[in-house]
Amino acid sequence: MINFEEELKKFHPSLEVEKAEDAIYNQDITDMADLLVGLVKQAKEEEQ
């Protein structure tokens, strides 16, 4: 039978996962909120 406590002690996350995690979190991605803020700014500038 598998001893989960022993298996958890042996566990070490792979470096590939950590590298992928860093790449995902460090990306500057434009989302809908950024697009809406830009559109509102542009509309205000056009009014003037």
N, C-alpha and C positions, 0 to 999 in steps of 0.2 A: 504494500500500500504506500501511497505517496505521503511523505511527511512535508506538509506545506511550509511549516516553520523553517525547516532545514533548507528547502528550496529557495525561500525568500532571502535567507542569509547569503546564499550563493549568487543572488541576482545582482547584476551590474548593467545599467542601461548602455546600449550600444552608442558609440560615438556618432554614427550616422544619424540617429534620431536627434541627438543634441544639436548637430550641425543643421539639420533640417528645421528644427524648432527655431534656432537663431535666425535663419534665413527668412522664415515666415514672419516672425515678430519684428524684424528690422526693415521690412519693406514699407515704403511710404505709398500706400494705395489710396486713391481718391474714392471716397464713398458718396452715397447720396447726400449726406449732410453737407459735404464739401461742395458738391455741385449746386445745391440749393443756395448756399451762402454766396457762391460766385455769381449765380443768376440774379440774386437780390442786389448785390453790389453793382452789377452791370446795369440793371434797370434803374437804380438810383442815379448812376452817372449819366445815363441817357436823358433823364428828366431835367437835368441841370443845363 
